[in-house]
Each structure stands twice: as C-alpha cells, then as structure tokens.
Amino acid sequence: MQWYTEQCNGVWEHGRGIEIGTLDNPGWQLTIHTVGTRWEGLTMDEVRHNYDHESEWFTCKANGLSFTGFGGPNQLAPMIEVFRNWVERARYRVKPT
C-alpha cells in the first residue's frame, strides 16, 4: 500500500506504524497509528458492517490518533479497504507535507 511507504520516514514505522493482531472469538484487530502523519487529528465516525453476524462483522473508526478496526476472521481485507477509502476522502482535508 502506497500510503504506508509514504509514512515511512525512519521514525514513524519504528515507534508507531501498523499493528495487526488476532481476537479470541476469532477475528482481527487492526491499528494504524496516524500520529506523525498528515492524518493526525482527523477522525472518522464508527463504521459497522454486519455487526450482529457471528463471523462476517467488522467495526472501524479513527479518533485523531489512530484508525482502529475489529472484525471477524475473514474481515481483515474489508477493514483495510475502509481505511484506504477514509485516507482517500480525507486526503483533501489534511495539512500539506
């Protein structure tokens, strides 16, 4: 993903970056830190998809410091797509580099 490459400055990727973990129900946790990027301070209201489904669910939001997503075992790619769409929409509201 080009966004990741653009953020790598010798500091961001070592101290913050992207974290992917697993949930015990099972599923995925995705955290993309935005502190130190042009997206720092931008928020996104919570997005929920199939939230009541046993495995095909996810929820994502951005709080100004990071983008977080939690989802079922097949939902990592859709959560990344929500992030990509948010980055593209927010691109025009961020401060220049």
N, C-alpha and C positions, 0 to 999 in steps of 0.2 A: 504494500500500500504506500503510495507516494507520500501521504500525509506523515507517516512515521519517519520516513527518510528526511523530510523537510524539518522535522523537530530535532533530529539528532545533531547536537552541537558540542558534544564532548562532555556535557554536564547533565542535560535533561534525561538522557537514556540511562545514565548511571544512578541517578538519585530518585527518579520518578518513573517515567516510561509507561509501559503497559504491563498489566498483571492479568493472567488467566488462571483461574482455579476451578476446582470442582466442588459441587454441592453434594450432600449426602442423600438427596431424595430421588434420584440422581439428577445432576444438571451442571450448569456452568455459571461461574461468576466472572465478569469482565470489568476491569477497572482501567480506564485510560486517563492518566493524570494530565490536566491541562495547565497547571501552574507552570509558568515559564514559557508558555506558548502564546500565540496570538489569540487563542480561545480562552485564556484565563479570564475569569469574571463573567463569562457568558453562561446562561442557564438554559435548560430545556425542561419543559413540563414533563411529568411522567407519562410514558407511553406504555400501555398494557396491551398484550396480544393473547387471546385465548387464556386469560388468567385463571379460569376455573378448570381448564383441561389438566389431566394428570401429568402429561409429559410434553405437550406441544404448546407451552406457555412461555412468555418472557415479559419482563418489565425493564425499562431503561429510563434514565434521567441524567441530567447534568446539573450540578449545584454551584458552578463557578470555579470549583477547584478540580473537579474530575467528572468524567462520564462513567456511570456505572450501569451494568446490566446483570440481571439474574435470569436464568431460563432453564428449560428442560434440556434433556440430553441431545436433542437434535436442533437446538436453537442458537448455537454459537454464531453461525454464519448470519442468520437474520439479525442478531443483536449488533454485529459488526456493520451490517448494512444500515441499520438505524443510525449508528454513529457516523458512517460515511455521508448519509443524507443530511444529518444535522450539520456536519462540518461544511458541506457544500452550501447549504442555506445560510449558515452563519458567516461564511467567507466574506460577505459584503458588509458585515457589521463589525468586523474585527479591526483592531488597530494595525496599521502597516508595520512591516518588519524593519 
